[in-house]
Amino acid sequence: MGIEALIVFLIIGAVAGWLAGLIVKGYGYGLVGNIVVGIVGAFIAGFLLPRAGFGMGGGIPGAILSATIGAVILLLLIRLIKRA
């Protein structure tokens, strides 16, 4: 992986984590936390969405949308675990 791809990967993770934090109110983890949430969300979405029959298309907008959906799922799971 080149440095450019790594930077794009981190930016997509940060944007997806930030958007997920806005959607799921009350969860803001800062820049590093948002990147981690976005990257983990991208892995969750990459696993779940194709099995559910959803395709987000290609390119950066599709990657951000997919990672955001996965990050929202992750934050909702964290919220459920904290309540239990």
C-alpha positions as CSV (number, residue, x, y, z in Angstrom):
1,M,0.0,0.0,0.0
2,G,1.4,3.3,-1.0
3,I,1.4,6.4,1.2
4,E,-1.3,8.0,-0.9
5,A,-3.6,5.0,-0.5
6,L,-3.0,5.1,3.3
7,I,-3.8,8.8,3.5
8,V,-7.1,8.2,1.6
9,F,-7.9,5.2,3.8
10,L,-7.4,7.4,6.9
11,I,-9.4,10.3,5.5
12,I,-12.3,7.9,4.6
13,G,-12.2,6.4,8.1
14,A,-12.2,9.9,9.7
15,V,-15.1,11.2,7.7
16,A,-17.1,8.0,8.2
17,G,-16.5,8.0,11.9
18,W,-17.4,11.7,12.2
19,L,-20.7,11.2,10.2
20,A,-21.6,8.2,12.3
21,G,-21.0,10.2,15.4
22,L,-23.4,12.8,14.1
23,I,-26.0,10.2,13.3
24,V,-25.7,8.4,16.6
25,K,-26.0,11.3,19.0
26,G,-23.7,11.6,21.9
27,Y,-20.7,9.7,20.6
28,G,-17.6,11.8,19.7
29,Y,-14.2,10.1,20.1
30,G,-12.0,12.8,18.6
31,L,-9.9,12.5,15.5
32,V,-8.1,9.3,16.3
33,G,-11.3,7.7,17.7
34,N,-13.3,8.7,14.6
35,I,-10.7,7.2,12.4
36,V,-10.7,3.9,14.3
37,V,-14.6,3.8,14.4
38,G,-14.7,4.6,10.7
39,I,-12.1,1.9,9.8
40,V,-13.8,-0.8,12.0
41,G,-17.1,0.3,10.5
42,A,-15.7,-0.2,7.0
43,F,-14.8,-3.8,7.9
44,I,-18.2,-4.4,9.4
45,A,-19.9,-3.0,6.4
46,G,-17.6,-4.9,4.0
47,F,-18.7,-8.1,5.8
48,L,-22.4,-7.5,6.3
49,L,-23.6,-5.4,3.4
50,P,-22.7,-7.9,0.6
51,R,-24.4,-10.7,2.5
52,A,-27.5,-8.6,2.8
53,G,-27.5,-7.9,-0.9
54,F,-26.6,-4.2,-0.8
55,G,-24.0,-2.6,-3.0
56,M,-22.8,0.9,-2.5
57,G,-21.1,1.5,-5.8
58,G,-17.4,2.4,-6.3
59,G,-15.2,5.2,-5.6
60,I,-14.7,7.4,-2.5
61,P,-18.3,8.4,-2.0
62,G,-19.4,4.7,-2.0
63,A,-16.6,3.9,0.4
64,I,-17.6,6.7,2.8
65,L,-21.3,5.7,2.7
66,S,-20.5,2.0,3.3
67,A,-18.0,2.8,6.1
68,T,-20.5,5.2,7.7
69,I,-23.2,2.5,7.7
70,G,-20.8,0.1,9.4
71,A,-19.7,2.7,11.9
72,V,-23.3,3.5,12.8
73,I,-23.8,-0.2,13.4
74,L,-20.7,-0.3,15.6
75,L,-21.8,2.7,17.6
76,L,-25.2,1.2,18.2
77,L,-23.7,-2.0,19.3
78,I,-21.4,-0.1,21.7
79,R,-24.5,1.7,23.1
80,L,-26.3,-1.6,23.6
81,I,-23.3,-3.1,25.4
82,K,-22.9,0.0,27.7
83,R,-26.6,-0.2,28.7
84,A,-26.4,-3.9,29.6
